[in-house]
Amino acid sequence: MVKRVRSDSGPFSVQKHNHVCVKLGLSIFLVGLAVRLLLWDSFGVSSAVVETPPPLDEKKAESPVSSSPDLKDSDSYDFQGINQTQFSKNVRWVSWNVPTTRQEKCDLFVGEWVQDLSGPVYTNESCHVIEPHQNCMMNGRPDTEYLYWRWSPRGCELPKFNPNKFLKLMRNKWMSFIGDSISRNQVQSLLCFLSKVEPAVETYHDKEYRSKIWKFRSHNFTLSVIWTPFLVKAAIFEDMNGVTSSEIQLYLDKLDHWTYQYKNFDYVVIGGGKWFLKTAIYHENSTVTGCHYCPGKNLTELGFDYAYRKVLQEVFKFFTNSNHKATVLFRTTTPDHFENGEWFSGGYCNRTVPFKEGQIHMIDVDSIMRGIELEEFEKAVSRSQKVVNLKLLDTTLLSLLRPDGHPGPYRKFQPFAKDKNAKVQNDCLHWCLPGPIDSWNDIIMQMLVIA
């Protein structure tokens, strides 16, 4: 920043008889000013502040993770367009040293997808924990262009995930992913990265294999996923094909079982959203208070946005009131890319390259959800007592640009082997592995380890 210099003497009075003297004095003054400005610029370069996670306690004794029964992966949602929600960026900045002459702040979540000819770090052959629904290569997806892109934040470099460094810094720690099937999608990506150094040993799973615990024994690092799509208690009446026999009963003021495990965790990645679009009856203070999309029930239509806000308020209140010292990353909503229908009505996603910024906007429900998320997160940060280290994992907009990264029809093995024109259900919400969701873990490492 250039410091403005002002002369303390009065204005020049130019007379004919001292014209030469005045010109000489002005010249000397300007030369002196130039020298001062040069010296000021040489010593006035500021450095960015590097944000470092607080030290965490040693790991306590582990206890098994349980899961709500009778839950399903599928999500129901509308597909209507609206402009994306704006939000102040003061809680989204993460700083680190960059290889330039000065250190600068970089928003990890604003940028573009650039081609990366080196391709993915792992494949479906080198990683054996990929669930069949996300194993696009094994299931016969014919194109491979979607594998050769990486997320590039604007104005800085995002290093690729370093499994050696990650495991060393996670020694004696526990990280848990809490949420819906997108959380499970992301933890599989992380497991694939880490398997390049050490294979994980599964030590627990629930009866539906949705909640799991793994150990990396040589590093005493514990990794888990807790499947709780609403984050609060819910009674859900769906079969394994997503067919509903009754409305969901959702208890907006009662957090789910994950809160009992929280004291064991050093790092938490938590998120959800899509399940709130389902028909549900809302309970608060042991009383039915309303619903979302329940015609004929003679109940007040409160809407999914009411429920989602209430739940996030409960979640953030739990974190900010807890005496447990942990780092919590709140992941924002995940956009889908269904076109010409929804998951149950023939919608598909057959694009093969990423969008550029400005080529697509969020649909109505995603925009509403992200707006609620960012508002409630900012409130939580403002009232946090710094016991919990709250961070925003704002993956929504970067994910919005990747319509090519979903399984589509290749959620099933060789869907067109018998009939190339077969009508099959598409998955345009979850992510192929390897695929764009790998960049989420690049970002997590940058936020938690390098920062």
Beta strands, then each sheet from edge to edge (+ up, - down):
strand 1: 94-95
strand 2: 105-106
strand 3: 111-115
strand 4: 149-153
strand 5: 174-179
strand 6: 201-205
strand 7: 212-216
strand 8: 221-227
strand 9: 232-235
strand 10: 248-255
strand 11: 267-271
strand 12: 280-284
strand 13: 287-292
strand 14: 327-331
strand 15: 389-393
sheet 1: 1+ 2-
sheet 2: 3+ 4-
sheet 3: 6+ 7- 8+ 5+ 11+ 14+ 15+
sheet 4: 9+ 10- 12- 13+
end
